[in-house]
Amino acid sequence: MEGLFPQKTTGFVRVAVDRGLDRYPDGLTYALDEELADVTIGEEVMVPLGRGNTPTPGYVVLKTPQSETDGPVKHVLSRTKTPALPEGLIELARWISSYYLAPLGPTISSMLPAPVRRRTGSVTQRMIDLANVSPEQTKSPTKKQKTVLEVLQALPSEARPVERRKLMQLADLQTPGPIDRLVKNGMLEETRQTAIEAAWRMAGVQKMDRPTPTEAQQRVIDGIAAELANGFSTHLIRGVTGAGKTEVYLQLIEQVVTLNRIALVLVPEISLTPQTGARLTGRFPDHRVALLHSGLTAAQRHQQWSQVANDEVDIILGARSAVLSPLNRNRLGLIVVDEEHDHSYKQDSMPRYHGRDVAIRLGQMTPCPVVLGSATPSLESWANATEKGVFHLHDLPERAPGLILPKVRIVDMAKDRHREGAATWSALGPTLEQALGETLDAGGQALLLLNRRGFASYLTCRNKACDWMLTCDDCDVSMVMHRQHDLPRGGFVRCHHCLSEQRVPRSCPACGQGITAMGQRTQRIEEILSRRFPSLVANETLRRIDSDTMRTADDLHQVLEAFGEGEVRVLLGTQMIAKGLDYPGVRLVGVLDADTSIHLPDFRASERTFQLVAQVCGRCGRGEAPGRAIIQTYNPEMPAIECAASGQYRQFAAAELDDRRACGLPPISRMARLVIQDQNLHRCEAQAQAIKEQLAASSDGEVDVRGPSDCVIGRIAQRYRKQIELLAASPGPLHAALLKARASGVLDGSQRVTLDIDPMSLM
């Protein structure tokens, strides 16, 4: 071994290699040469891995003067140019890896955005404004310079400063020379700001006044503010939609940044960042706000991440991954998780962490208070606040002054369909159609929710004696039709699980007769709205928001900006429009089908339905005009829908918790889910049974092992799927059983076995 590695060793490091190696959950030990003696925890290095000594990236998670292993030790090959992560972030990665049973190397790697790893250049804009100088201090401008000054003087103050390239266009300049010389002479001022800051400013971000809180808001502010200096605590704000939770957040953030500390604000969707970002920037114009989410350009992500890493910001706003940002934990003073109930906080790929729960752990490590807010809290958080007493509960039972809760009407679609006749009935429904017409005539705006994208749910044979339906060749699901008029037969079909596509068949392959598209989705409703309301023009006054139309964050932001300015009259979309949007012009909300998820074989189906319906109804009635919501359903007496329509969260939560308690389901218990996949059905069944037996033997009777059973979708992308569910009173026994199974090798093969701790979906 000495001949192979003759270098002088100056110490040892433990490296978490960026590979899915469950056999080495804490990393592998390597020796350091003299030239690498200054390697620090959090740095990425290259190490030899395996019998072939394949150069592999990994992260230093521990430095030690002595080797932790007996026998020969390989040497670190080199360090990379990837920015090092703070030691505190490595500590958080250790917890995520341990709790969610994910390999440590890939967990750390997921904290480093690809643009940062590639060192993509940052984006700044050069902003030009008139300088505050006296006439005697100025030099005689040239003709072109004089034109530049006249252009700037003619602009209103709110339109300045101007981006340098735009000023060149306004002054009809071919080069920036005249502008640069005016800056050099002191007649113009140049500042630099990020593209994000410029976008917020151009969107009309102005300094916002600090309103006087209501008595209820002040009670919540005082209650949480009293804990700001006392380290870690967790607070749940349960406030009806429009109760002013955001104002509570802002006043708490004000107290934090005044002390030169950092506030971290998480939102569940990229769509909420422009509105929240504008409020933060307008309220705190003298404090730098960083924005972190996947919808930014690569350069923007690198630039914003670097600002956080360099401790140049006071407020961090972002989606789920922002909780993994390289912030200065010594300055972190407050964490806010808005819409904490939202399932978007749960990552659906490894590491399968929940952003809310990681935020709470980060608050414990810092330590600092964590504030969770929602009109429809998750039952986990509600139980923690009301039954277990580990969260402090704060209530905002009424809307802010001037805002009135909408009038909600439940419409029985079965009766509507019978009354209208199946041949003429559409998912728009006569009651909702009439209400929409009245809203448009009165100058109002509307939100219409249908949580099904595409044109039709399935294609089937018109011959009633034939049972043919178009299904995916690789998955046990039907193919969804998507409208595209330039294609033969008006569109194509796509599997929403493996994403395979094909053309619409000419005729039924079984009997040769014609086919028909059944089930109404957002594209079909868009066509119906355009036909029935002449004032609604697709892509102009009517916009559809779903993952088919909103390809980038900019697409979504542009549509929401147009809606906020009144250019768009109706937004039709999936659950993307149900979260946190605050537009005073919305007078009508229509839920076209509240039953989209209520019958799924998932114990969270009722909770998810309640939250979706209650949240989208809360989007209206936020202006001077009263709002109304119409909920269409085939199940008008379902408790989830009745309680959502009447705003009875406490009643719904109490009944749902009783049901969960009777069945031993979360949040009464803790759950882990294993999904076993294989292209061979018999091999899949055999492996699932072997894992079940190993888990049952490892649990010592403290874990209820259920299954194996078929997943809701039994086959995806040619892989059969079986599931095993583990339930226990606390996380300890769950982890113990799973760790024993992993040590025995039965869980090896990450491509075939997926482990999800605290799953949010059983699909």
N, C-alpha and C positions, 0 to 999 in steps of 0.2 A: 504493500500500500504506500510505503514511503516513496518508492520509485515512481508511482503513479501521481502522487501529490507531494512534491518536494517543497512546497511553499512553507514559509514560516507562519505559524498560527498565532494570532494575537487575541483571539477570543472566539466565542461561538454565538450563533443566533438560531432562534427557532423561526422557520419560514413556513407560512401557510401558502402552499402552492395553489395556483389558479387552475385547479382540476377538481372534478367531483370525486374526491377520494375520502370516503367515509371511514376508511381504515386508519386514517391519521387526522382525527378531528381537530387536534390542537397544533398541527404542523409537524415539520421534520427538522432535525438539528443539522446545521451545517457549520463548518469552520470559516473563519475570516482571515484573509491574508493582510499583510501590513497596509497595503494601499487602500484597503476597505475598512480599516479600523474605525473610521468615523461614521460608518453606516448607522442610521438611527431607526428607531421603531417607527413603522408607518411607511418606510421606503420600499419601493418595488425593486427587486433584484432578480437576476437570472441564476438558476441553480440547475445542476445535473439531476435528472430524475430517472429512476428505473435502471434496469440492467444495461440499457444502451446509453445511459447518461444523457438523455435528451435534454437540451437546454430548455428550461421551462420557467416562465415568470412566476413570482410569488412575492409575498409581503412579509417583512420582518415584523414579528409580533412579540419578540423577547430577545434581549441581549444578556449574555451571561459569561463570566470568565471561565467557567468549567463546562465540559460537555455533559449533556443530560443523558447520554446513551453510552453503553459499553461497546467496545470494538471500534473499528475504523469509521471515520466521519468524512464525508465528501466536503469539498470547498465551494463557497459561493463563487460563481464565475465572474459576475460583474454587476454593477448597478445600472438601472435604466434612467432615462431622462424624464420619466413620469413624475409629476409632482408628488411629494410625500404627503401622507395623510396625518393629521394630528393624532397624538397618542390617545386622546380622549375618544376619537372616532374609532380607533382600533378596539378600545374597551367596549364601546357600544356594539361593534361588529361581533365581538366575542359573545356578548349576551344574545344577540340575534341568532348567531350560529348555534348556541347552546339551547336556547328555548325552542327554536323552530327546527332543530336537528338538521341544519344545513351545513355543508362543508364550509370551513372558515375562509379558505382562499377565494372561492367565488362570491362569498358574502362581502368580503372587503372589496373585491373587484367591482361589485355592483354599486358601490358608493362613489366610484370615480366615473363621471360621465365620459362617453367616448370623445367628445370634442376636447375635453381637458387632457385626456390621454394622448390625443393627436396634437395637442398644443395649437389648436386652431386659433388664428389671430383674433384679437378683440375688436369690437366695433365701437367707434366713437364718432360723434358728429361735431363739426366745428361750427359753432353758433356765433353770429355777428350781430352787434348792436352799436348804437351811437354811444360815444364816450362822453362823459361829463367833464368837458374841458371848456375853458373860457376862450373867447375869440382871439385874444392876444397870444394864446398858447398854440394856436393852430398854424399850419403852413398853407400857402395857397394851393388848392387842389388843381389837378389837371382836369381836362374836360371829362374824361371817363370817371375820374374819382368824384367829380362834382355830381355826375349822374348817380353814382352809388349812394352818395349822401342824400340826394333828393329823393331817391326811392325809399330809403330807410325813414326819412322824415315824414314821408307821405303815409307810411303804414301806421295803423293804430297801435297803441302801446301793447295791447294784448297779443298782437301778431309778431312782436319782437321778443327775443332775438330771432334771427333768420338763419337757417342752415346755409353755409357758404355757397354750395352749389345752386341752391334755389335763388340766392341773391344774385349770382352771376346771370341766371336766366332773366330775372326781373330787370336787371340793368343792361341786358343784351351784351354781355361780355363773353369773349371767346376764351380768355384766360383769367385766373384769379389774381393776377399781378396788381391791378389797381386796388383791390380789396386788401391784399396783404400789405401794400405800402401804406395805406391808411391806418392799418393796425399798428404797423411799425412806427408811424408818426404820432400815434396816440390819439388820432381822431375817431377811431373805432375801437371797440373792445371785442376780444375773442374769448369765448369760453368753450370748453369741451364737455359734452354730455353723451351718455350712451343712447343708442337708438331707442331703447325702452323708455328712458326719461323723456326723450323728444316726443315719442308717440303719446305718452300721457299728457305732456304739455299741449300738444297740438289737438288733443281730444278735449281740450277745455278745462284741464285740471287747474284750478285756482285755489287760493287759500280759503279754507272752509272755516266758518265760525264754529265756536264750541257751544253747542246748545246746552241749556240747563236741563239736567236729567229729571225725569219724573221721580216721584217718591219711591216707586218700586225699583227703578233703575239705580237710584242712589243707594238703596239698601243693599243691592247686589254689589255695587262698586265698593261700598264701605266694607262689606263682609269679606270680599276677596283682597282688597288693598291691605287689610289688617294682617294678611298672611304674606305679603310680598317680602318682608324682611325676615321671615321665620323659616326659610328653607322650603322643603318640598311639601306640597299639599295638592289635592286634586279636587276641582270644583266642577259640578255639572249645572249649567244654566238651562233650565227647561222653560222656554218662553214661546208663546204662541207666535205664529208667523206675523211679522210686522210689529213685534213687541219692543224692538229696539235693542236686540242683543249686540248688534254691531257697535252701537254707541257705547255700550258697556265695555266692549273690547277696546275701543279707541281711548276711552278715559283711563283705562288701566295701562294701556301702552304709553300714554302720555306720562304717567307717573314713573314708568320704567325708564323711558329714554331720557327723562329729566335727570335721572341719576347716572347717566352715561352707561346704561346697560342695554342689552339687546332683547328685542321681542321677536319671537318666531311665530308666524301666523300660517296655519295650514288650512287650505280649502280643498274640497274633494275633486273639483273639476277645473281644467284649464279655463273653461268659459267664465269662471267667477273671478279670475285674476285681474282683468282690466277694470272691472267695477270696484273691486276691493283695493286694487293698486291705486286707482284715482282717489279714493277716499283717504288712503294712507298718505299719499303724496300731497294732497290738498290740505290735510290736517297737520302734517308735519313737514312743511316746506324746507325747514332748515336741517332735516335729518335725511340721510341717504337710505333709500329703500332698495333692496336687492330682490330680484324676481327669479325664481328657480322653478322651471318645469320643462317638460320634453317638447313643448310647442315652440320654443325659441329656436332661432337659427343656431348652427353649431358655434359660430363666433360669439353670439350673444350668451350662450350657455357657458362658454369658457370665460368670457369677461365677467359675468355675474358671479360665477363660482369663485373666480380668483379674487374678486372684491371681498367676498365672504371669508375666504381663506386668509387674506391679508388684514382682516379685522378692520375693514374700511366702511362698514355699514352699521346702522342702528336697528333697522327693521328688516326681517327676512320674510318674504311672502312666497308661498309656493304650494304645489300639490304634494302628493304623498312623499316623494323622494326628497323633499326639502328637509325632512327630519334627519336625513343622512348628510346634511351639508357640513363643511369643515369649519363651523363657527367657533368662536372663542368661548369655551364653556365658563371661563372665569367671569365673563361679562353677561352671560345669559341670565335674564331676570324674569322672563315670562314666556310660556308656551300657550298658544291659543289653537284649538282644533275646532274649527267651525263645521257645522253639519256633521257632527261626530258619528252619527248613525250610518253615514253613507258607505255602501259596500265598495266604492272606488278606493277607499283607504286600504283595502286588502290587495296585496300583490298576488297575481295568479301565476307567477313563474318563480323559480328559485332565486333567492330565498323568499318563501311565501310569508312575509311579515305583514302585520297590520300596522299602518301608520299611526293610528291613535294609540295603540298599546306601546309602540316603540317611543312615541312622544312622552308617554307617562314614565317609561323607564328612563328616558333622557332626563326628565324632571327629577327623578330620584337621584340620578348620578350627579346632577349639577351642584347642589340641589336648588330647585326653583318651583314656583307654583305652576300648575297645569290647569287650564280652563277649557272645558268641553262645552260646546253649545249646540242646541238643536231644539226644534219644535216637536220633534218626534224621536226622542233618544232611543238608542239601541237598548234592547232589554238587558244586555250585559251591564251597561252603564247605569240603567235605572235600578237594577237589582243591587249594584254596588253602592248606590246612593240611598236607597230606601230600605233594603233588607240587611245588607252586610255592613253598612255604615262606614265604608272606606272612602267614599266620596262625600263632599259637602254639597248639599242640594240647595239651589237658589231658584226661585220661581218668578216668572214674569207672566202672570195670567191674562193680561189685557194688552191690546195693541196700543202703540204710542198715540198720543193725542192727535186727533185729526184723521186717524186711520180706522176704518170700520171693517170688521170681519165680513166677508162676503156671504150673501145668501146662497145656500147650497141646496140643490134639488137632485134627488136620485131618480133616475128614469129607468124603468123596467124595459129592457130592449125586447124581451119576448112579447110583451103587450104591444109595444110600438110596431114590431115587425108583423104581428098578427093584424093589427089595425091597418097598416099600410099595404100589406100584401108582400109576399116574398119576392115577387118579380120586380117591384119598384123600390123596395127598401134598400137603403145603403147604410153603411156604418156611421154616416154623418147623423142620421136620425132626424125625424121631423121636429122634435122639440128643440134640439140643439141648432138645427138649421134656422128655425124661426128666431131664436135668441141671437144668433150670429148676425142675421139680417138687421135686427133692431140695433145691435151694437154698432155695426158699420154705418147705419143711417144716422146714428147719434154722434158719429165722429170718434168712437172709441176703438181700442185695439183688442185683439183676442189672442189667447194661447190655446192651441188644440193639441192634446196629447194622445198619441197612439204608439204604444211601445212595441211596434213591429215595423221594421224597415223593409223596403221592397215594394212590389206591386201586388203580388198574389201569393198566398201561402203555399199553394200546391197546384199542379196540373193533373187533371183526371179525365177519363173518357166520358163523353156525353151519353154513351149508351148505358142505360141503367142496369142492363144485364151484365155489363163488363165491370170488373172491379179494379182495372188498371189505374195506377197512380205513379207518377214519375218520382222515383226515389234515387238517392245518391248511390252510385255503385260501390263506394268505399265506406259509407256510413249508414247507420240505421235511421235515417231521417229523410223527409221529403225535400225536394229541391224547391227553392223559392224563386219565383219569377221576378225579374227586374225589367222595367220598361226601358227600351232604347229604340226610338222610332226609326233610326237609320238601319236597323238590322231586319232581316227577313222575319215576318210574323211578329214584329214589334218589340222584340227584346230577347233576353237570354235567361237561363236559369242558373242559379248558383247554390252550392251547399254552404251554409253559414258556419260550418264546423271545419271542414277540410279545405274550403274555398275553391273546390273544383267547379268548373263552369262548362256549359254546353249550350247549343242552340235549342230553341223551342222546336219540338218535333212537328212535322206536318200533320201527322195523324196518329191515332192510337196504334202502337206496335202490336197490340194483342188482337184487336178486331178490325183495324183499318178505318174506324169511324173517326169523327172529329173529336178534338179535345177542348176543354174549357178551363179557364183559370178561376180558382175558387179562393175565397178568403181575401179580406180587404186590408191593405197595408198603406203605409204613408204615401207612396207614389199614386196609388189609385185614389186616395182621398184628395190629393193635390189636384188631380184631374177633375174630380167631382166639384171641388170648390171653384175652380176656374170656370166651369160650365155654368154653375148656378149663380155666381156672383160676378157680374161684369167688371166690378171695380177691383177684383182680385186678379192680378196678372202674375203668373208664375215667374219667379226670379226678380220680381219688381216689388209689387205691393204684397205679394204672398211669397213667403220663403219657407222652404223645408229644411229642417235641421235634423240630420241623422248622420251616421258614419259614412254613408254613400256620398253625401253632398259636402260635408265639412272635412275636407282632406287635410287641412292644416289648421293650426290655431288662428292664423290670420284670417282664413275663410270665416271662422266662427265669430271672431271679433268684429269683422266688417259687417256681418249680418246683424249682430246685436247692437252695434253702433247705429246702423240705419233704423233699427226698430226703436231705439231710444230717441232718435230724432223724429220719429213719426213717419218716416218714408215707407216703412213696412207696416201694413195694417194687421196682418195675421201671421203668426209663427205657428207652423205645424211641425211637430217633431216627436222624437222618442224621449226617453227619460232625461236627455241632455237639457231639456227646457224646464225640468221640474225642480231644479236646485238653485236656491238662493238668489234668483234674478229679482231685481227690484225696479219696476218701471211703473210710474204713476198713471200712464195712459191705459193700462190693461183693465178693462171693465168686464171681460168675460173669460172664463177658463172652461174649456170643455174636455172632459175625459171620455174619449170615444169608446173605449172598452176597458173597464176597470178590472176585468177578469183575466188579463194576459198571463198573470203568474199565480193566481190564487189556487189553481187546481194542480200545480206542479207537486210531485211527490218529494217535497222538501219541507222540513219542519219550520223553516223560516218563511214560508209562502204567505201566511197571513200577516206577519209582521212587515214583510216587504210591500205587500199590497197596501196596508194601512199607511205606511210612510210615503209611498209614491202618491197616493190620492190626496192625503193631507197636505203634502208639500206643494203639489201643483195647484191645489185650490188656494193656497196661501199667496200665490203670485198676483192675485187681483185684489182690488179694493185698497190700493196703496196711494191713491190720489184723492182729489176732492170728490170725484164722482163715486157713488157706491158700486161695488162689484158683485158679480154673481158667478156661481160655478154650477155646472151641470155634469153629473156623473152618470154615465150609461153603463148598465150592468145587467147580466142575466141572473145575478144573485143579489137582489136588493136587500135581502134580509141577512146577509152574511155579516157577522159582528165587525169584521175588519172594515167593511165599507160603511156600515151604519155609523160606527164610532168615528171614522175619518170624516164623514160628512158633517157630523155634529160637533167635532172637535173634542171628543171625549177620550183624551189620551190615557188618563189615569184608569178609567174603567177598562179600556182595551188592554192595557199593560197588566192589570190585576188578573183579568180572565186568562190572558195568554200565559202568564207565569204559572197560574194554577194548572193549566194544561201541560206545560213543560215539566212541572214538578211531578205530575201524575205519571209521565212517561220517562222521567229521569233524563231529560234533555237539557242542553245549555239554555240559560246560564246557571241552572241549578247544578249541573255537572259540567265537566270539561271533556272536550271531544278531540279525537284525532282521527283522520281518515286516510286510508291507504287505497290507492287505485292501482290495480295490477293490469298491465296491458301486454298483449302478445298477438302476433298475426295468426298463431295457431290456437284455436279455441281450447283444445284438450290440454295443451301446455299451460295456457292461461289459467284454466280451472285447477290444474294440479299445483301450480305455484301458489295460487291464492289459498288453497286448502293447506298447503305446507306452512305458509306464513301464519294462517289462523291458528294452527296447532302450536306453532312455536310461541306465538303471542300468548295464547291461553296458558301454556306451561310456564311462561315467564311472569305472569301477572300476580301470582300468589293469591288469587281470588279477589284482589282489590280492583280489578279492571273487568268491565263487561265487554267481551269481544263479540261483536255481532257480524254475521256474514260467514263466508263470502256470499255476496248476492250480485245480481246484475246491476250495473249502473243504469241510470235513467236512459241514457243513450248507450246501448250495448256495444256499439262498434263505431269507431271514428278513425278515418284515414287507414282503413284496412286492419286496424288493431282492435281485437276484442277487449272488453273492459269489465273487470270485476272489482267490487269494492268491499272493504272491511272497515267497520267503524269500532272505535274504542272509546268507552265512556268510563270516567272515574270521578270521584268526589273532588279531587284536586289534581293539579298538574303533575305532582311528584310520582304517583304510581304509573301514570301514562308514560312519562319519560323513562322511568326505570324499565318498564316492559319493552319499550321500543329500543332502548340502548342495548338490552340483552339480545334482542333479535338482531340488531345490527352487528353486534360482536360475534354472533354465531354465523354471520354471513348470509342469512336468509333474506336480508333486505338489499344485498348488493345488486348492482345493475340499475343505475338511475334512470335509464331509458325505459325500463319495464315496470318500475315501482315508483309511484309518486306519493310522497308523504305530505300531508297538510295538517298542521296543528291549528286548532280553533278554526275549522273551515267555515266560510260564510255561505257556501253553496254546495249542494250535494248532487249537482248535475255532472 
